[in-house]
Amino acid sequence: MAGKEQYHLAKEGGHSHRRILHHADATGKQVETTLVEKAIKHPNITIKEQHNAIDLIHSDKDPTTIIGAYIWDLNQQQIVICHAKVTVLATGGAAKVYQYTTNPDISSGDGIAMAWRAGCRVDNLEFNQFHPTCLYHPQARNFLLTEALRGEGAYLKRPDGSRFMPDFDKRAELAPRDIVARAIDHEMKRLGADCMFLDISHQPASEIKRHFPTIYHKLATLGIDITNEQIPIVLAAHYTCGGVMVDHYGQTDLRHLYAIGEVSYTGLHGANRLASNSLL
């Protein structure tokens, strides 16, 4: 915050105005850690780590009703049964099926598959959003470089140092993600290049460090100084736009089974989610 009533807002792909509240360059981590801390402290919440859901359990009396799930206990190496009045799938998307992704290993589509096997409808699974800028480095294959970098003036460049986005769209680096991702893919294939480059080194070093401390320090450990060097990037699978079909309340086709977040398909995002709208 710059003052008591003024926030610094970020601008990203497809945006015509600065509109995104953020926590430096680690907004997602801040949201997640805050929720985890509150969940751990809540007296009515029990968290079981090292447990993987395998399949949903149907009621013997009514096959359209879900009464829980079969869970694999990694520590005990056995399947346990978890009964529940209401079951909620919040397992994320399926981006890990691609070689390059901004998501962790758990984004393997298990929740979507569980729901489909149980009898739920799924839709729009062919629409997978690609993030234009993932770090191209053998030691950090899924490190996302926030779109806010381009919002603060970073340029996308070919290996020879020339910009290419103005050739594809009048909005250049701030065109919607699908346009930027296709442009990067086009240039890599046309030139036979392993990667393109993201360059914010023309901005003041103090501003870069202030707005992007996480990225600055992470890349510094890999020998890249973003205040005076280009960043090698590739496009990477990011957000699964389709998923388990739900209504406005997150209800699936089965009673007592809900799906929320990236595992669900609400129709809100369409085929190409707008940047920073994932929480919707």
N, C-alpha and C positions, 0 to 999 in steps of 0.2 A: 504493500500500500504506500502511495506517495503522500497520503494525508489521511485524516480521519474518515473522509467520505469519498476518497478517490482511489480506484484500483488500477493497476497496470493490466491492460487487456491485450491478449495476443491476437494476431491475425494469421489465418492459415489458408490452405488451398480451398478455392471456391468461395471465400469470404470477401465481401466488398467493404466491410468495416471491421475494425478491431472489436471483438465480441467475446473473447474467451478468457474467463477467469483461470488463473493458473498458480501453481506453487513452484516458482523458478522453472526448471525443466524436469521436474519429478512429480508432476501432479498425480499421476496414477498411483505411484508408490505412496504418496501422502494420503490419498483417499483410502487405499487398501490397508495401510498400517493403522490408521485411525479406526477403521471398522473392526479390524482384528483385535485391537486393544479393548474396544468396547465389548466385543463378543466374549472375550476371555473373562472379563470382569462381570458379565451378566450372570446372575444366579440361576436363570432358567435355561442357559445354553450349555450343552456339553459338546466339546470339540474332540473328535477322535482322529488323530493324525495316523499316517501309515495305514489307512484303510481305503480300499478302492471299491466303488460300486460296480457290480457285475451285471445284474439284471433286476428288473422290477418283478414284484410278486402280485399276481392277480388274486382276487377273492374267489374262493371256491363257490360261494353262493351267487356271485355276480361277476362274470368275466370282464365286465366293462369298468370295474372298480379296482384301483390299486391300493394295496394295504401295506406296502413297504418295499424293501429291496434286499437282495442277496449281496453281502459285502465280503470282500476278501481282506482278511487281517494279515498284513505283511509280516508282522512280528511273530504271530502264532502259526503262520502258514496254514490257515484254515478258513473255510467259509462260515460266516455267521449270518444269522437272519435278523434283520432290523424291521420290526413292525412299526407302522406309523398311521395315525389318523389321516394325515396329509403328507404327501411326498412332493418335494420341489426339486426339479433338475436345475442346477446352476453350474454346469460343467464347462462352459465356454464353447469355443468353436472347434474347427477342424483344420486349422492352417498348417499343422505339423506334417501333413501329407506332402507338402512341398519342400524342396531342398533348402530354399531360403525363406525364413519366416521371422517375424518380429515377436512371435509367441513362444512360450516355454514348451517343454516336451509334453506337458499334460494336455495340450490343445489338439487332441487326436480324434475328436468327434464321438467319443464314447457315449455321451449323453444322448446325442441324436440317434445313434444306433440302438441304444437301449429302448428309447421311446418307440422307434420304428418296429423293433421286434415285438414290443408289447401291443402294437396295433394302432399307434398314433399316425396321423398323416404328417408328412414332412414336405417342404416345398422350397423352391428357389435355391437348391443346393449347388447349382452351377454358378451362382453369383458369389465369387470370392474376391474381396477387395484386396488390391495390392498396394502396399505403402511404397511410395517412390524411393525413399531413402533409408536403406538399411546398411550398416557399416560392412564393407567388404574387407574382411580380415580373418585369417585362419583361427585366431584366438578369441574371436567374438562374433560368431556367425549369426546371432539373432539380436544384435544390439541396434535398437531403433534410434534414428536421428530425427528428433521431433520436427514436425512441419513448421513449427515456430521459428526455426532457423531461417527458412525462406521468408517467413513473415517479417523477420528483422533484417532482410536484405541479402541473404545468401544466394549465390548464383549456382546454377547447374552448368558444368562445363565438360567438354570433350577432353580426351587425353592431351590434345595440343593446346589446351587452355582457352579455347573459344566457347562462347555460350551457344546453346542450341534451342532453348525453350522459346525464344521470340520467333523462331522459324515455324513453330507448331501452333502457337496460340497467342493472341494479343495480351492475355493476362500473364504470359511468360511463366515464371516459377510459381506463381500463385493460381494457376489454372487448377481445376478439380483433379483429384488424385488419379482418376482413370486416364486422363489426358497426359499428365506428367509421366505416369508409369509407362504408358505406351510409347511415349517419346524416348524415354531412357532405353527401353527394350529395342526400339527401332535403331537408335544410334549404336548400341552395343553390337547388334547383328550386322548393321551396315559396315561398321568399321572392324568387325572381328575383335572387339575389345572385351576384356574380362570385366570391366567396370567403367562407370563414369565418375565424375568428381563433384563434390559440393564445396563451395568456397565462400567463407564469410570473413576471410582474413583482411579484407579491405575496410572492415568496421573497426572502431577503436577497441583495443585489447581489453580495456577495463570494462567496456559494455558487454563484450563477449563473455568474460569471466563472471560478470554479475548476473546476466540473464541465463547462462547455460553452464552453471558450475559442475553439474553431474557429467555432462558430455565432455567438458574441458578436462576434468580430472581423469575420467575413464580413458579418453584417447591419449592423454599424456602418458599413462602407464603402458600404452602400446607404441609409444615413440612418435605420436602425432601431435604437433602443437597447432591447434586450430586457429590461433591468433596470427600465424604466418604461413600455414600450410593448407593445401587442399585435402579434403577427406575423400577417400575412395568409397564409392557407394554402388549398391545394386538395388533393384526393386525386390520386394519380398512379400509373400502372402501375409495378410494382416488380419482382416475381419471377415468372418463368415456371415454373409448377409442373409442367407436362408437358414432353415432350421426346423424345429418342431412347431407345427401350427398351433397357435393359441388365440384366445379371444382377448377382449380388452382387459380382462382380469388375470391373464396369464394361464387360464384354464386350458388344458389340452383336450383331446377327444375322449380321454378316460377320466372317470370320476376320481376325485381326490388326488389327481396328478397335475402339477403345475410346472411350467418351464419359464425361467426368467433369464434375462441377459442374452448373451451371444448364442446360446443354445436354442433360443426361441426364434420363431419367425412371426413378426407382428405386422409386417408390411410397411412399417414406419420409414425404414431406411431405403426401401426400394432396392435397386440393384447396385447402388454405389453410395455408401454412407458418406455423409458430409463430415469433414474433419472435426474432431472433438465433440461429436454427438453420440459417442458410444454409450454413455450412461443412460440415454433415453431408451 
